């Protein structure tokens, strides 16, 4: 990697780490009497209903659509499903972890599959390729991760959660209802229509969406810090190490093996590979709590992958860009 890229990356990663650290400091001190749980819930609502829709609308309404509109979600789906299959084989069929209950297996499979694409992915791609690279993260999150999260993820969690005996299974109606109610999906569709159909995009609306979108990434990084629990890392270190290997190394490596022969080494392929290696997605905790998976174990994987990510990312950048 060039010296300029290293400096740019360092300048980008430092604020990410500081924002996460600030969120963790909030968790420790609860300034103003507002504890981390309350603050996190409030911020998550703001992100879901205001900041992320603004970001999705602004990015998509200005994006230059091309093959990446199809390639990014496709490889996101492929990588996620492969990661889930590998996690199932390692944790449920390899014989290495024989004492795991079904709700623990479900938590591990979900934690190893769904990545924190938007908050950390945006923070990594934009310094590498500029503001337009935000579209890769938005495509991967809305057309890739979100669709599978509310279908495959919810179905898996309901089948492996609750009281050792499975749940109520996947429902297409429930998936469609949940997905269609997501505000970012509507904002994405509106931005897509404005862009593709040439509909009016008033400067007031566009500028408001842009301002809202600028708050999305810092807000989500704060919530990551508010969710960290270093004490959880002392439990099951071997299990966490294997989960981190699957999520941060094997998943992007397999995606690289599948996409590089077709796409070559380009801005698109590097972005796809980097997005495949993101740490565990924050929303998986919500899914775990809803369906009765082992939330403590899942949160431990989230913490471990998030902290280890800052050591693994430079290696991937050296391999892909060096």
NUZA-583306 format. One record per residue (C-alpha): z, y, x; residue in three letters. Coordinates in steps of 0.1 Angstrom, whole numbers, plus 5000, padded with zeros to 4 digits. Example, Ala and Ser with C-alpha at 12.3 -4.5 7.8 and 13.67 -1.06 7.14 Angstrom:
2
507849555123ALA 507149895137SER 
This chain:
322
500050005000UNK 499350355011UNK 502150585022UNK 501250824993UNK 501550534968UNK 504950424982UNK 506250784979UNK 504950814944UNK 506450484934UNK 509750574949UNK 509850904931UNK 509050714898UNK 511550434902UNK 514450654913UNK 514650834879UNK 514350504861UNK 517350374880UNK 519350694875UNK 518750694838UNK 519850334835UNK 522850414856UNK 523650714834UNK 523550494804UNK 525950254821UNK 528250544830UNK 528250644793UNK 529250294784UNK 532250324808UNK 533450664798UNK 532350724761UNK 532051104764UNK 533051294733UNK 534550974719UNK 531050824712UNK 531050474725UNK 527950304739UNK 527450084709UNK 527250374685UNK 525150584709UNK 522750294715UNK 522250234678UNK 521550604671UNK 519150624700UNK 517350314690UNK 516850454655UNK 515450774670UNK 513050574692UNK 511850354663UNK 511350624637UNK 510450934658UNK 509950904696UNK 507850584698UNK 505650674668UNK 504951014684UNK 504050844717UNK 501850584700UNK 499950844680UNK 499351074709UNK 498250814733UNK 495950624709UNK 494450934694UNK 493351044729UNK 492550704744UNK 489050604755UNK 488650264739UNK 486949994759UNK 487349634768UNK 490949694777UNK 491749724739UNK 491049354737UNK 491949224771UNK 495449364773UNK 496749214740UNK 494948884747UNK 496648834780UNK 499948954766UNK 499748684740UNK 498748414766UNK 501448514791UNK 504148524765UNK 503348184750UNK 502948024784UNK 506348164794UNK 507948024762UNK 506447684769UNK 507647684805UNK 511147784794UNK 511247504768UNK 510147254794UNK 512647374821UNK 515647424799UNK 515147164772UNK 513146884788UNK 513646884826UNK 517146734825UNK 518447004848UNK 520547174820UNK 521746894798UNK 524847074783UNK 522847354765UNK 523147374727UNK 520147454705UNK 521247824700UNK 521447864738UNK 518047704743UNK 516547944717UNK 518148244734UNK 516748134768UNK 513248084755UNK 513148414738UNK 514648594768UNK 512048444792UNK 509148534769UNK 509548884756UNK 509349164781UNK 510549524781UNK 506949654782UNK 507250004768UNK 510150174785UNK 509850024820UNK 506149944818UNK 505250304811UNK 507450434839UNK 505650204864UNK 501950234852UNK 501750614849UNK 502650694885UNK 500050434896UNK 497150524874UNK 498050854856UNK 498950934821UNK 495950754806UNK 497550424818UNK 500050464790UNK 497550304767UNK 497849974784UNK 501649964776UNK 501050074741UNK 498349814735UNK 500449544750UNK 503549644730UNK 502149694695UNK 499149454695UNK 500749194717UNK 504549174719UNK 505449324685UNK 503149094666UNK 504548784683UNK 508048914682UNK 508048934644UNK 506148604639UNK 506648354668UNK 509948504680UNK 511548524645UNK 510348174637UNK 511648034669UNK 515048214665UNK 515448094629UNK 514647734639UNK 516947724669UNK 519747944657UNK 522547924632UNK 524747624633UNK 523047364655UNK 520747264627UNK 517947504626UNK 517147774602UNK 514747874574UNK 511547864595UNK 508748114599UNK 507448294568UNK 504048464569UNK 505148694541UNK 508248794560UNK 506248854592UNK 503749074574UNK 506449264556UNK 508449324588UNK 505449414609UNK 503949654583UNK 507249844580UNK 507349934617UNK 506750314621UNK 505050274655UNK 502450044638UNK 501550314613UNK 501450584640UNK 499150354660UNK 496850304630UNK 496750674624UNK 495950764660UNK 493250484660UNK 491650624629UNK 491650984642UNK 490150864675UNK 487550624662UNK 486450804630UNK 486651154644UNK 489151264618UNK 490851604623UNK 493751614647UNK 495551944641UNK 496952084673UNK 500452124657UNK 500551754648UNK 499251644681UNK 501551864701UNK 504551754680UNK 503651384686UNK 503351454723UNK 506751614725UNK 508351334706UNK 506651074728UNK 508051244759UNK 511551154748UNK 510750784742UNK 511050644777UNK 514150834788UNK 515850744756UNK 515050374759UNK 516150364796UNK 519550514786UNK 520050234761UNK 519249974788UNK 522150114808UNK 524450124778UNK 523749744773UNK 524449634809UNK 527349404815UNK 527649304852UNK 530549084844UNK 528148854825UNK 526348774857UNK 529248584870UNK 528748314844UNK 526048044849UNK 524448194880UNK 522147904885UNK 520847924849UNK 520248304853UNK 518448254886UNK 516048004869UNK 515448244840UNK 514748534863UNK 512248314883UNK 510448234851UNK 510348584837UNK 509748794868UNK 507748564890UNK 506148264873UNK 504948454841UNK 503048724860UNK 501748474885UNK 500248264858UNK 498748564841UNK 497348674875UNK 495748334879UNK 494148354845UNK 492948714845UNK 491848794881UNK 488948544881UNK 487548724850UNK 488549084855UNK 488749114893UNK 491349324910UNK 491149644890UNK 493349904872UNK 493149684841UNK 494049354857UNK 496849494878UNK 498349664848UNK 498149344828UNK 499849144856UNK 502649414860UNK 503249424823UNK 503549044822UNK 506449064847UNK 508749304829UNK 512449224824UNK 513749094791UNK 513049304761UNK 516049494745UNK 515149404710UNK 515649034717UNK 519449094713UNK 518849214678UNK 516848904670UNK 519548684685UNK 522348844665UNK 520248814633UNK 519548444636UNK 522748324653UNK 521548244688UNK 523748274719UNK 523648654722UNK 526048664752UNK 523748434772UNK 520648624762UNK 522248954772UNK 523148804805UNK 519448724812UNK 518549074801UNK 521049224826UNK 519948984854UNK 516249044849UNK 516649414847UNK 518649444879UNK 516549204898UNK 513349364887UNK 513749654911UNK 513649404940UNK 510749204927UNK 508449494917UNK 507749614952UNK 506649264962UNK 504149244933UNK 502849584941UNK 502349484977UNK 500549164967UNK 498349344941UNK 497649674959UNK 498449604995UNK 
